[in-house]
């Protein structure tokens, strides 16, 4: 909308069930929440964390999907180099390190490795 500050913290609601009011309020997405979302997705595909709705971990892990998400984070790290603050750089670097370690550990234990 004209005149609005695009960086202003905004939250919005997602529609609930038909006939019910608005759904849950979602936080504003910034770089850190986006990166954490990708990291959580990769950890789920690696079988490290459980799905929030089912409470179940993937077994066997989906290494191809995890690798794709890790590749996406690596691309973001490269494309944003020089444009992140120290906290954001640390977040991306430490998250990538953790994901790579889990990936290598699982890949070593995969059949045919």
C-alpha positions as CSV (number, residue, x, y, z in Angstrom):
1,X,0.0,0.0,0.0
2,X,1.4,3.4,-0.9
3,X,3.0,5.3,2.0
4,X,3.6,2.1,4.1
5,X,7.0,1.3,5.4
6,X,7.8,-2.1,3.8
7,X,10.1,-3.0,6.8
8,X,7.4,-2.3,9.3
9,X,6.8,-5.4,11.5
10,X,3.5,-6.9,10.3
11,X,1.6,-10.0,11.2
12,X,-1.2,-11.5,9.3
13,X,-3.7,-14.2,9.7
14,X,-4.3,-17.2,7.6
15,X,-7.9,-18.3,7.1
16,X,-9.2,-21.0,9.4
17,X,-11.8,-23.6,8.6
18,X,-14.6,-22.4,6.3
19,X,-17.2,-20.7,8.4
20,X,-14.8,-20.0,11.2
21,X,-13.0,-16.7,11.9
22,X,-9.4,-16.0,10.9
23,X,-6.7,-18.6,11.7
24,X,-3.6,-18.2,13.7
25,X,-1.6,-15.0,13.6
26,X,1.8,-15.6,11.9
27,X,4.9,-13.6,12.7
28,X,6.5,-11.3,10.1
29,X,9.0,-13.2,8.0
30,X,12.6,-11.8,8.1
31,X,15.8,-13.3,6.9
32,X,16.5,-15.2,10.2
33,X,13.0,-16.8,10.4
34,X,13.3,-17.8,6.7
35,X,16.7,-19.4,7.2
36,X,15.4,-21.2,10.4
37,X,12.4,-22.5,8.5
38,X,14.7,-24.0,5.8
39,X,16.9,-25.4,8.5
40,X,14.0,-27.0,10.2
41,X,12.8,-28.5,7.0
42,X,16.3,-30.0,6.3
43,X,16.4,-31.4,9.9
44,X,13.1,-33.0,9.4
45,X,14.2,-34.6,6.1
46,X,17.3,-35.8,7.8
47,X,15.1,-37.5,10.4
48,X,16.6,-35.4,13.2
49,X,13.4,-33.6,14.3
50,X,9.8,-34.8,14.4
51,X,7.0,-33.5,12.2
52,X,5.2,-30.9,14.4
53,X,1.7,-32.3,13.6
54,X,2.4,-36.1,13.7
55,X,5.2,-36.1,16.2
56,X,7.0,-38.7,14.0
57,X,10.5,-38.5,12.5
58,X,11.2,-39.6,9.0
59,X,12.5,-43.2,8.8
60,X,14.3,-43.6,6.5
61,X,15.5,-40.0,6.1
62,X,15.0,-38.3,2.7
63,X,18.7,-37.4,2.0
64,X,17.9,-36.0,-1.5
65,X,15.4,-33.5,-0.1
66,X,17.8,-32.6,2.8
67,X,20.6,-32.1,0.3
68,X,18.4,-29.8,-1.8
69,X,17.6,-27.6,1.2
70,X,21.3,-27.5,2.3
71,X,22.2,-26.5,-1.3
72,X,19.5,-23.7,-1.1
73,X,21.0,-22.4,2.2
74,X,24.5,-22.5,0.7
75,X,23.2,-20.5,-2.3
76,X,21.6,-18.0,0.0
77,X,24.9,-17.7,2.0
78,X,26.8,-17.0,-1.2
79,X,24.3,-14.5,-2.7
80,X,23.9,-12.5,0.5
81,X,27.6,-12.4,1.3
82,X,28.4,-8.8,2.4
83,X,24.8,-7.9,3.0
84,X,24.1,-9.7,6.3
85,X,24.8,-8.5,9.8
86,X,27.1,-10.5,12.1
87,X,24.2,-12.3,13.8
88,X,22.7,-13.4,10.5
89,X,26.1,-14.5,9.2
90,X,26.6,-16.6,12.4
91,X,23.1,-18.1,12.1
92,X,23.6,-19.2,8.5
93,X,27.2,-20.5,9.1
94,X,26.3,-22.5,12.3
95,X,23.1,-23.9,10.8
96,X,24.9,-25.0,7.6
97,X,27.6,-26.6,9.8
98,X,25.1,-28.5,11.8
99,X,23.1,-29.7,8.8
100,X,26.3,-30.8,6.9
101,X,27.4,-32.8,10.0
102,X,24.1,-34.6,10.2
103,X,24.1,-35.2,6.5
104,X,27.6,-36.7,6.4
105,X,26.8,-38.9,9.4
106,X,23.7,-40.3,7.8
107,X,25.3,-40.6,4.4
108,X,28.1,-42.8,5.9
109,X,25.5,-45.1,7.4
110,X,23.4,-45.3,4.3
111,X,23.4,-48.7,2.5
112,X,25.8,-48.8,-0.4
113,X,28.0,-46.1,1.0
